[in-house]
Amino acid sequence: MKILARYIGSAIMASTATALVALAAIFSFFEFVDEMGDLGRGHYGVLQVVEFVLLSIPRLCYDLFPVAALLGSLFALGALVSTSEMTVIRAAGVSLSKTVSWVMKAGALIMIACVLIGELIAPPCEQLAQQRRSIATTDKIALKTRNGFWARDGRSFVNIRTILPGNRVERIFIYEFDEQGRLKQSTRARRAYYSDGRWILEGIEQTLFLIDRVEERRVRSANWESLLNPDLISLVAINPNHLSVVDLYRYVDFLEANGQDSRQYRHALWLKGAYPLATGAMVLLAIPIVLGNQRRAGTGRRVVVGSCIGAVFHLVNKAAGSLGVVFNLYPALSATAPALITLVVALVLLRRVP
C-alpha cells in the first residue's frame, strides 16, 4: 500500500510541478510583453525588463498554485485512468476513501510548497523587482525600508514614514545639503498632499544651519517644489499582495493602532491565509472530475474542464478581495468564500463517485 501511495503522490506532484512551470512560462511571457510598453523610460532597457520578469516569477507561481494543482491532479489521475491502473487499484480492494487519502497527502505537500513560496520567496523577490524597476524607470535613487520611503532629490534626501492613498503622505523629513555636502537645512512636516504638480506641506518645522548659528522656525503650510512625484512613491509603496502573512499582520496592527483604514490589508491577510486551503480544495476537486467520468471523459476534455474551472477560480479569487473592500464585507467571509465554495463543491461531487 505504501508503494501505491508513493506512486500516486509522486505522479500528482510531478504533474503539478510541470503544470506550474508551463503556466508560469506563459504568464511570464505576457508580463514581458506588458513591460515592453515602458521600454525606454529612464534606463529601463531590455535587460531591466528581463530582470523584472524573472524576479516576478515566484509571485506568478504563488498566484497560479491552485490552478496548477488542479491541472496537475487532473493529468496524473487521468493518466492512471487511461492506462487502467486506477481500475486495477480499485479492483485490488483499495477503497475510494483510501485513494482520496493518498491523493490528499500529496495535496498537503503541494499546500506546504505554496506556503513556502508565498511566505519566504515571493515577497522579497517582488519587492526587489518593484524597487529595481522604479530606479530604472525614474532615474532616481529610491528605497523602501522599515523606516519608511527614502529618495534622493537633487542635493536633498527625503524620508517619508507613512504613504496614504490619494497622493497623500505623512511624517516627511527633508534634509538639504550644500555643494560641499554640508547639511544646511532640515525640514519636518506632519503631512503633505500633491496638487497641480507640486507638494503642499503642512505643519512644518524647519532647522537652518547657518555659519555662526542655528535657527528654528515653524510654518503652517508651504509649497514644496520637488521632482519626487506620487507615481515614484506608489511604485515602492507597500502593496498588500507583495507582503507575507507576518508582515501583513504587523502592518494591519500598525494601521489600526494609528487609526488608519486597514480594510484592504485585512482582506489581503485573509486571502493569504485561504490560498493554501484553495490549493488543497483544487486537488480534492480533481478526484470526482476524473473518477466520476472514467469512461466518458478523455484527456482533452479533462484539460478543458480543468482550465475553465481554474480560470474562473483565479478571476473570482482576485475579485473577491477587491469587492470585499469596496462593499465593506467581513474579510474572513469575502476572502475565504471562493476557497470554501470550491471545497464544498468538491465534497459534494466526491459523494457521487461510485
Sequence and secondary structure as in RCSB ss.txt:
>XXXX:A:sequence
MKILARYIGSAIMASTATALVALAAIFSFFEFVDEMGDLGRGHYGVLQVVEFVLLSIPRLCYDLFPVAALLGSLF
ALGALVSTSEMTVIRAAGVSLSKTVSWVMKAGALIMIACVLIGELIAPPCEQLAQQRRSIATTDKIALKTRNGFW
ARDGRSFVNIRTILPGNRVERIFIYEFDEQGRLKQSTRARRAYYSDGRWILEGIEQTLFLIDRVEERRVRSANWE
SLLNPDLISLVAINPNHLSVVDLYRYVDFLEANGQDSRQYRHALWLKGAYPLATGAMVLLAIPIVLGNQRRAGTG
RRVVVGSCIGAVFHLVNKAAGSLGVVFNLYPALSATAPALITLVVALVLLRRVP
>XXXX:A:secstr
 HHHHHHHHHHHHHHHHHHHHHHHHHHHHHHHHHHGGGTTSTT  HHHHHHHHHHHHHHHHHHHHHHHHHHHHHH
HHHHHHHTTHHHHHHHTT  HHHHHHHHHHHHHHHHHHHHHIIIIIHHHHHHHHHHHHHHHHH S EEEETTEEE
EEETTEEEEEEEEETTTEEEEEEEEEE TTS EEEEEEEEEEEEETTEEEEEEEEEEEE SS EEEEEEEEEEE 
 S  HHHHHHHS  GGGS HHHHHHHHHHHHHTT   HHHHHHHHHHHHHHHHHHHHHHHHHHHHHTTTTT  HH
HHHHHHHHHHHHHHHHHHHHHHHHHHTT  HHHHHHHHHHHHHHHHHHHHTT  
